[in-house]
Amino acid sequence: MIDPQLQANAWIRNMESRNDLKVIKLTDDNYLRILENAVQFGTPVLLENVGEELDPSLETLLLKQLFKQGGAMCIKLGDSVVEYNPDFRFYITTKMRNPHYMPEVSVKITLLNFMITPEGLEDQLLGVVVSTERPDLSERAVQLVVEGAENAKALKDIEDNILSILSGEGNILENEGAIVALKESAIKSEEIKVKQVAAAETTKEIEAVREGYRPIAYTTQVLFFCISELAAIEPTYQYSLGWFTNLFVNSIKGSEKASDLRARMDNLNGHFTLALYRAVCRSLLEKDKLVYSFLLSIRIMQGRNEVDNSEWLFLLTGGVALDNPHRNPASEWLSEKQWGEVCRLSDLESMAGFREDFEINHRAWREIYDSVEPHTMPLPGVWEGKVSNLERLCAVRCIRPDKVVLAVQNFVIEAMGNEFVQPPIFDLALSYSESTCTIPLVFILSKGSDPTSALLKLADELRKETFPVSLGQGQGPIAERTVASSQKDGSWAVLQNCHLAPSWMSRMEKIIEDLTPENCHEEFRLWCTTYPSENFPSAVVQNGVKMTMEPPKGLRANLAGSFALDPIANDDFYTSCDNATEEGAEYDKGWTFRKLCFGLAFFHAIVQERRLYGPLGWNIPYEFNESDLKISLQQLSMFLLENDKVPFKALNYTVGECNYGGRVTDDKDRICLNTILQVFYAAPFLVDGANITPSGLYKVPEDGMRSDFAKVIEGLPIVAPPEVFGLDDNATLTKDMNETNAMFKTILIAQGGGGGG
C-alpha cells in the first residue's frame, strides 16, 4: 500500500486491532521470527516503511508457495518450515510517494494507492472544522448514527419475531399470544419509523449547517496539496497530514470569532493561510521561499478558478518553440527567442492580438525594455487595463525575463499581502516551544550555515546540558548511547551531520519511533542537523520540527535578521556602552556603539548579498557567516569601552583583515572588502542622516533603541538596488536571469512531483 500520509496504516491498525495485529519493520532484528509465529497461528502482520526492494526471504510468502507435509499445509520462511494457517493476513505499507517497483516485485503483490484524494481530505477537514466549531452538532450527528443503528436492529428483531410467529404450527388466528405480539410489533414498528423520519429531517438540518463550512474545508485541502508538492524540490520538505491537521485545529481555536458564518470563514482562512506560510517557511531554504509563496498564491487562485492553465504553462515554459513565420519588428533590441515568445503568447485566447499590437507599439515597449524597473511600468496600448496579473507576468517574461522574480514578488503582494514575501525571522525559542520529548528538532543545513552557537546559547539560557555527537564512520553506537543517556536524565542530545551516516539512519528512525512519554524524561530533546538528503528518514522529517538557519535573502531581511539574533538582540549587550562615557571623553560611547552596530550589520548584509552577483560581487564566493558578525560586534564593544577616542584604525583592521578579511584569499577582493568597510567604520557614518549610498536612498538613522532601528529597517526597500552594493544597474542582469531560470526550473520540478489524488 502506497501510504505517505499513514491513512492505510491507521486503517489496518484499527481494523485488525481485535485480531492481535503484529507490526514489524525490515530493520527489526526479530521480524522474521514474529512473521513465522504469525503465519503459524493465523494472526495478521503489518510490515511498515518498506522501500522499493523487498527482502528475498519474503518471496515464498508473497508467492504463497505452500506444500503439504505431514497432512498439513506448510511454507518455508528463511531456513524454517512452518505450518500455514489460512487465517494469516499480510499487509505491507510504504511511505514513498511515487515508488517504482520492478515487474518481478509487482507481480507478487496487490498494489494499492492510499494517497489521500482531494475529495477525501476535504471530507476529513470538514469533519475537523465542524467538530471544533460546533461540537454540539458533531455530538448530535454521532448520536443520530447510534440511534439509527439501534432502530435498524430493533426493526430487524421485530421482523424476525413476526417471521417466527408466522412460521409456527397451528392456526395463527386461534393463538391469542401471537395476535398480541403482532399488534405490539406493529405499534413498535410505527414508532421506529416515526423516529427514523425525524432523524432523517435532523440529519438534513445538520448536513445543511455542515455545508456552510465546506468552503474552508475545500480551501484547506488545496493548501495541503500545495505543500505536498514541495517534497519534489528537496527531500526534507515533507509534512505529515497529522502535523497539518494540528496546525489547522490551532488556527480554528486561535483565529478571530464572528457571529456571521461567512465572516468567520474569512477570518479562519486568512489566519490559517498565514500560519501555514510561516510554519512551512521556517523549514525552507532561502532559495525556495519565494517559490513557495508563488505556488501558494497560484494554488489558491486555481481553487477559485481564477487561473487559466494555458497562461500558467506559458509562464513556466514560454511555450513550444517552432519555426516563426513572423518578422521581428524590433530586432535591434529584442532577441529572436523573446520575439518567438511574444508570438506564442499571442496564440493564447486571452492574449489574442498581442503580437499585432506589439508590432504597432514596439517603440513604447522599448521604453519598458530599457527601464530599470520594467515590472512596475504600465503596459502600452490597450493592454494595461485589459490583462490580469498573471498575464502581466507573461508579458514581463517575454520582454524582460530577468525581472520576472521581482514581478512575481509584486504578484504575491497583490494576491496575498505583503506578509507573504517577508519570511519570518529565525526564532529558535519558538521552535523549541513546539517540540516535545518525543518530537525531534531538525536543522536543515545549507552551505556555510552553522546552528551550533544558537543552540548552545538557548541551552545556556534554559540551563540545559547538551551532548553533541558528530556522525560519521563508527559514530553510530556512540550516538545511540548518547541518546539513551539523555533520554533518561533529561539533557539534550545533538546528532550533527546526519547526512554523513546514511547506513545508521534506519537505526536512528527506530530509536525515534520508540520514544514515548513513558520512557523519556520530560525535558529531553533530540536535535539533528542534516543537509537535504534522500537518506534522512521521511518519518522524522514529516513529524519533526524543521528549521533552516541561513542568511535571509535580501538586504532588508538580512539586516532584520541580524538585529533579531544574538548578540544585538541581547539587551545587556546592546546597552553595554550606555554608562561607560567618562568625563572629558570626546564622544558618547552608547550612542556611537549603537550607530556602529547598525553599520556593522549593514556591512555584513552587503558582503553576503554580493555573493549573488557572481564574479562581479566577489572573485571567490566566500562563506561569511554569523560568527564573523558576532566576534566583530564583541570587539566593537570592547574597543569602545577601553578607548576615549573611537579607534577606527583598529576596528577596520580587526574586521577587514582578521574576522572577515581572514576568509578572503584574493587580493582584489580584500581591497574591495576594506573599501566597503570604510563606509561604515568612519567618522562620517556617525552623522545623523548622512548618505550611505550616492542617491541618498539609504541614510544613517538617528540614535535610538533596538526597536527604533528595527522600524528603520522595516521601511527600507524589499529589493535593494545595485548601487548599495557598489555596483552598476546592469550588474543585476546575469544575477536576475539566473534567479528567473532557477525559479521556473524549481516550480516545474514541484509540478511534476507533487502528491495528489
N, C-alpha and C positions, 0 to 999 in steps of 0.2 A: 504494500500500500504506500503510495506516494503521499507523504503526510507532513508537509513543512510546518503546518500550524497546529499539529498534535490533535487534530479532530478525531482521526481514526483511533489514535492511541487511547483517548478518553472514552470513546465509544466501546472499544474492545474491553477495556478495564471494567467499565460499568456492566456490560452485557455478560461477561464471564466471571464477575466477582463472586457469584454463588458457587461457581464450579472450581474454586481453588486455583485460580489462574496463576501460572508461573511466568515471571518476567525476567528475561535474560538478555545479555549483550554478548557479542562475539569477543569482547575484551575481558569478560569474566573468566576466571581461572577454571571454574567448575561448571561451565554452561553445558558441556556435553553430558555430564553426569545427571544434571537436572533434566535434560532432554530425554535421556534414557528412562528415567523414572516416570516421566510424564507419558511417554509412549506406552510403557508397560501398564500404568494404572489408569490411562484414559483421561488425564487432566489436560486442559488447554495450555498452550505455551505462546507467549508473545515475545518475539525476537525484535528488539528495538535497534534503531540507528545503524542499519546496515549501509554499506557503500554500494559501489557498482559491481563489486565482486563478492561472491559468497564463498564461505568455507567449503572446500571439496568434501569434507566429512558429512555435509548435509545432503549430498547428491542422492544417496539411496532413499532418503526420506522424501525429498522433493519429487523423485520419480516413482515413489511408492513401490519400491522393489521388494515385494513380500514373497515369502516362500514358506512352505509347510514343513514343520519339524516337530516330531512327536505328537502329531494330531493338532497342533496349534499354529496359527499364522505368526510368522516371525519376520524381523527385519534386522539388518546389520547396520549398526551405528559405530563408526570408527572400527575398533577391534572387537567390539562386543556384539553379541547376538541377543536381542531382547524380544520378548513376546509382544505382538502388536495388538493394542486394544482399539477396536473400531470407534470408540468414543473420543479418541485423541483428535485435537484440533490444533493447527499450527498457523500462527499469524506472524507476518514479517512486515515491519514498517521502516521507512527511510525518511529522513528529514530533508533530503536533497530535493530541490525544486524541479529540476529537469534532468533526472538520471538517464544515462544511456546504457542500457543492459544489452550485452551481447546476445545474439539469437539463441545460443545454446543455453543461456540462462532464462530467456523469455519463454521458451517452450516448456520449461519445468514448473512455471508458476502462473498464477492468475493475477495479472497486474491491474490494480485499481487505483484511479487518481482521486485522492481525497482532498486535493487542493480546493479550498473553500471558494464557492462561486459568489459573484456579487449579490445575487438574489438571496442566497443562504445567509451571507453575512448581514445583509440588510435586515432580514427577519430576526437574526440574533441580536443585533444592535437595537432594533425596535423593542424587543423584549427587555433589554437592559435599561433603555431610557424610560419606558413605561413603568417598570418595576421600581425604578429610583424616584421618578417624578410623582407617580400615582400608585403607591404601594397598596392602597385600598382597592384600586381597580385590579391590580395584579392578583391580590388575595381572592377577590371575588371571582376572577376568571378560573383560578385553581379550584376554588370551591365548586364552581359550576361543573368543571370536568369530573370532580369526585362524585357530585350528585348525579351527573349524567350516567356515570358508570354504575352507581348503586341502583338507579332507576332501571337501567337496561338489565341488570342482573335480576331485579325484582320481577320485571316483565317476563324474563326467561323462566324464572321459577314458577310464575303463575301459569305460563303456557305448558310447562312440563307437568304441573299438577293437573291441569284440565285434560291433557292427553292421557295421563294416568287414570283419571276417573272414567273417561270415555272408553278406555280400553279394558275396563273392569268387566267382570262377569255379571250376568243378570240384567234386568230392565232398569235403566237409569232413572225412569220416572217413579219407580217404586222405592228408590234409595233416597230417603229424606236427607241424609248426611251429604250425599253427593250434590243434591239440589242446593242445599245451603252453601256448600263450598263453591259451587259455580257462581252463585249470587255474590258471595264475598269477593271472588276473583274478579267478577265484572266491575264491582264497585272500586276495588283497588286499582284495576287496570285503567279505569276512567280518571281516578285521582292522579295516577302516574302520568297519564297523557296530558292532563292539565298542567302538571309540574313541568313536563317537557316543553310544552308550548310557551310557558312563562320563561323557562330557561333559555329557549331559543330567542325570545324577544330581548332578554337581558344580554345575551351574547351579542346580538346585533348592536345594542347600545354601546357595549364595551368595545366592540370592533370599530364602531364609528369614532369613539374617543381615541382609540389606538391609531387610527388612520391620521388623526391630527398631528401625530408625532412622526409620521413616516418621512416627511421631507428631511428632518435632521438625521434619521437613520440612513437615508439614501446618500446624503452629502458625506456622512462619516465613512460609509463603506468606500466611497470614491477616494477619500483621503488614505484609507488603509492600502488600497491597491496602488496608490501613488508611491507611498514609502516602500512598498514591497518591490517596486522596480529598482530601487537603489542598490539592491544586492548584486545586480549585474555589473555595477560600476566598481565596487570594492567588496570583497567577501565579508568584511566586518560591518557592512551596512545592512544588518539584518535585525528585524524587530518582531518579537513574538506577538501573537494575537492576544495573549493574556496581558502583556505589557500595554498594548494599545487599548484594550478594554478598560484596564485600571485607570489609564490616563483619561479616558472618556468619562468614566464614573466620577473621577475627581473634578472634572470640568462641570459636570451636571451639578455637583454639590457646591462648587466654588463660583459659578457664574451668577450674574445678577438675575434675581427673580423678577417676574412680571405677571400681572393678572391676565393680560391678553396673551393667548397662546402663541400667536404669530410673533409678537414682540419677544416672548420668552424664547422661542426657537431662534430668532435672530441673535439674541444675547448669547445663547448657548453655542451657536455656530461660530460666532466671532471669537468667543473665549477659547473654545476647543481648537480651532484652526491655529490661533496664535500660540497656544500651549504646545500643540504638536510641533509647530515650526521650531519653537525654541528647544524643545526636548530632543528633537532629531538633529537640529543644527549643532547642538553641543557635541555630537558624536561624529560630525562630518569634518573632513579635511577642508582647508580654506578653498582649495581649487574647486570644490563641488558645492559650496554653499549657495552661490547664485544659481547654479543649475537646478538645485533642489527648489529654490524659491520660484523659479520659472516653471518647472514641472508642476509644482503645486498650483500655481495660477492657472495654467493651461488645463489641468485635470478638473479643477473646479468649474472652469468655463465650459469644458466639454460636458460635464454633468448637467449643465444648464442649456446644452445645445447651442452654445454661443461661438463655437469654433468650427470653421469649415475645414474638414480633414485635408482637402487638396491644398489649401493655403498653408496648413501646418506642415505638410510633407514638403511643399516647395521651400518653406523657410529653412528646413533642416538640410535639404539636399540641393536646392537650386534647380530641381527638375532634371530630366534626362537629356543630355546634350546630343543633338542631331545636327545634320547639315542645316545651316541657317541661310535661307534664300534672301533675307532682307539685308540691305546695305547699312553699315554703321554710319549714322549721320554725324557722330562726334568722335571720329577715330583718333583725333589728335589728343584727346584726354581720356576717352572711355575705351578700356581694353575689349578685345573680341569676346573674351569669356564673360565679362559683365554685360556686354550687349546681348549675348546669347541668353543670359538670364532675364534681361528686360523683355525679350521676345517671348520667352516661355512664361513669364509672369502674365503677359498679355493674353495668353491662351486660357488662363483661369476665367471662369464665368464672371466672378465678381470684379475682375480687373480688365474686362474686355475694353479694348481701345487704348490701353496704357501705352503700347508701342507707338501708335499713331500720334498720340498726344506728346510723347517724348520727342518724336521727330520734329514736331512743330515748335516745342518749347525747350529744345535742348540747351539753349543759352541760359535759361532760367535754372535748368538742372545743373549747369556748370557751376553756378553760384553755390549750390548745395555741395557739389563735389569738392570745391575749393575751401569750404567753410571749416573752421576749427571745430565747430560743434554741429555737424550736419544733421544729427539725430533730433535736434531741437528746432530745426527750421521748418516753416510751413511748406507743404508740397506745392509745386507750381500747377497752374491750370485749374481744372475742376476738381482735382484730387484731394485738396486739403479738407474740405467739408464732407467728402464722399467716403473716404476709406475708414475702416476700423483700425484699432491699434495694432492688430496682428497684420493687416495688410500694409500698414505703415512700416512695420518691421521688415516685411518682404521687399518693400521699395528701398529701404536702407541697405538691405543685403545686396541688392543689385548695384547701387550707386557707390556706397562707401561701406563695404563689408567689414572694414577694420573698426567701425564704430557700432557694430551690432551689439556688443556686450553692454555698452552704455545705453543703447536703445532698449535693450532687454531690462536693464535696471529701471528705466522710466516706465516701461510697460508694467512691471511688477508693482511699482509705486502706485500707478493709476488703478490697477486692478485690485490690489490687496491692501495697499497702505505703506507708508514709509518704514514701519517697523519690520517689514518682511525683507528689507535689504540691509538691515542692521543686525547682524548676528549677535546673540547675547555674549557678553564678556565672560571669559572663563572664570568659573566660581567653584573651586574645589570643595568648599564647605557645603554648598548646596548639593553637589553630587553625593557627598558623604551622608548628608541627611536623608537621602532617598535610598540608601543601602541598608541591608541588614546583615546579620552574621551568616546568612545562607546565600546572599546575593553578592557575587564578586564585583569589584570595580575594575574596569578595563581601560587603560590608556592606549589609544591608537596613535602610534608614533609616526612622525614624518621626519625627513632629513633635517638634522640639526636640533630637533626638539628633545628636551630632557625634563621630565616632570619631577625628578627626584627631589630637587630643592623645595618645590612647592609642597610635595608630600611630607617631607621631613619637617617643614615649618608647621603644617597642620597637625602633625603628630606631636610636635613640641607644645603647641597651643592647647591641645587636648590631653597632654601628658600621657601619651601612648608610646609604648615601646615597639620599635619596628625591627624586623629581621629580614633584610633583603637577601635574595639568592639570585645570582646572575646565571641563567640557564645556559646550558651547552653540553658538550660531551661529558657524561659521567656525573652530571649535577642533579639528575632526576631523583635518586634516593635521598640526597641532601635536602632537596626541595620538599619531598614528601614528609621527611622528619620535621622540617621547619613548620609546615602547615599543621601537622598533628600536634606539635608542641604549642603553637599559637592558638590552636582551636581549644585547647584546654585552659590556658592561662589568660586568654582574652587580649593577647597582644596582636600586632598586625604582621602578617606575612606578605612580603613583596616579591613576586616572581617576575624578574626582569628578563626582557628579550625572549619571550616565549616562542617567537618565530624561529629561533635558533635550535629548538629542541622538538622537531616535528614528531619524532618517534615516541616522545613522552606525553604528547598532547592527549592521547586516548586515556592514559592513566590519570592525567590531570582532570579530564572530564568526569571520570568515575569518582575521583575524590570530591569534586564539587557537587556532583549529584547525590553523594552520600551525606552532604552537610544537612543537618536538621536542627531545629531549635533545641531539641533534646540533647544532642551530642556536641553542641557548640556553646562556648561562653558567649554571653550576650554582646560583649564588647569586641569580640573577634571580627576582624575584617581581612579579606583576601584581596590583594591588589595585584593586577597583572599588567605588564607592558608588552606590546607587540606591534610590529609593522603589519599592515594589511596582508593577511596570509590565508591561503586555502586550508592550511593545516590546523589553524586555530579552531577549536570546537565550535560548531554553529550553535549548539545549545547554550554555551556560555555567552556567546556574542548576543544571542537573541534576548536572553533574560538578564544579563548583567547590566550594570550602569556604565555606559560607554562615554568616554571623554577624549577630546583631542586638545593638545596644548601646543600651538604653533603661533607665530606672529600673525595677528589679524591682517586680512588683505585690505590695503588702502591706508593712506597716511592718517586720516582721521581715526579709523578703527584702531590702528597701531598705537597712536597717542593715547586713546581712551583706555586701551588695554594696559599700557604702562602705568597709567595713573590708578588703575584698579588692582594692580598687583604689588606685592612686597618688593622693595621697601617703601615706595611712595605711599602706598595705601596704609602704612603703619603710622598712626597719629604721633607716636612718640618720636619716630624718625623724622617725620615731616616738620615737626616743631622743635627739632633738636638744637637749632641755632637761634631760636627766638630770644632767649635771655642771655645770650653769650656776648652781646656787644658791650665792650668796655669803654670807659671814659677816654676820650682822646682818639678813639677809633675813627677811621676815615669813612666808614660805611656801616650800614645796618646789616648785621650778619643774617638775621632771619629773612629779611626782605630779599637780600642778594641770593641766599640759598634757594628760596622758592623760585626765583626767576631762573636761576641756572639749572634747577631741577627740570623746569619746563623745557629749557633749551637743550639739555642733555637728552630728554625723552624725544624731542623733535629731531635731534641729530640721529638718534637710534632708529627712528622710523624712516628717515631718509636713506640711511646706509642699507637698511633691509629692503626697502622698496626699489632701490636702484638695481637690485639683482634681477628684477622683472624685465629690465631693458637689455639684458644680454650683455654683449661686449661693450655696448655704449655706456652701460652702468658701471660694470667692473670687468676688467680683462679676465679675471678669475672669479667665479661666484663663491664668495666667502660665506661661511656659516656663522655670521654674527648672531648671538642669541641673548637671552635674558640675563645670563650670568655676567656678560660683558657690561650690560647696563647697571646691574646690581652693584658690582665692585666699583664701577665709576662713580655711582651715587654715594657709596660709602666713603670713598676717597674724597669726594667733594665736601662732604660734611666734616671730615677730619681736617682737611686743609683750611677750611674757613674758620673752624674753632681754634686752630693753632696760630693763625696769622692775623695781624692787624690790617694788612692790605690783601686784596684779592690776588692770590698767586696764579695769575693766568698762565704764566710760562710753565709752571709745574703741572697745572691742570691739563694744559694742552699736551705736555709730554706724556703724562701717565695714560691719558685716553688715546692720543693719536699714535704713540709709539709702543705702548705696552698692552693695554686692555683690548682695544680694537685693533690697533696697529700691529700687535703681536700675531694676528692671524694673516696679515697682508704680506704676500711674498713678492708681488710685482711692484717695482719702484714707481711706476706711473700711478698705480692705484694708491700707493702711500701718499704721494703728493696730493692726489685728489681728496683722499680721506682727511688730511690735515687742513686742506683749503676749506672744505665744508665745515670742519670742526671750528675753525677760527671765526666763522659767522656767529657761533653761539657762545664760545668761550672767549669773549672780548668785551671791553667796556661799553661799546655802543649798544650791546644787547640788553644792558641794564636800564636803558631809557624807555619809559612807557610809550607805547605807540610807535616805536621805531620799526621800519620796514624790515621784514625777514626776506621778502622777495622783491625784485625790482618794481613789479607792478603795484605793490602795496596790498595785494590780496591777503597776505599773511603778515600780521603785525605782532610785536611783542605785547602781551596782555599786561594789564595793570596788576599790581600785587593783590593777593587775596588768599583765602583758604583753598583747600583742595577742591571743594565743591564749586568755587568760583572759576578755577581753571577748567574744571570739567564742563561748565556751561560754555566757556570759550571754545573748548574743543568740539562740543556738540554743534556749535554754529559754523564750523569750518565746512568747506565743500566736501561732499561724499567722494567725488573723483578729483584727485589732486592734479593740477596742470603740470606739464613737464618742467616749467620754469622753477618750481620749488625744489626740484632735484638738480637744478643747474643745467638742464638740457633744453634743446630747441623743440619747438612744437612738432616738427617732423620726426623726432626721435621715437614717438609713440607708434608710428606706422607698423613696424615689424612686431612690436610687442602686442599691439591691439589685434593685429591679424592672427597671430599665434593663439591669442586667447579666444578669438571667434572660432577658429578651426577646432580648438580643443573642446570648446563648449558644445558645438554641434556634434562632434565625434562622441562625446560623453552621453549626450541625450539619445543619440541613435543606439548606443550600447544599451542604455536603460530601456529604450523602447523594445529592443529585441529580446531582452532577458527578463522582463518584469513578470511577476506572477499574476495570474488571473484565472477566471473560471471559464 
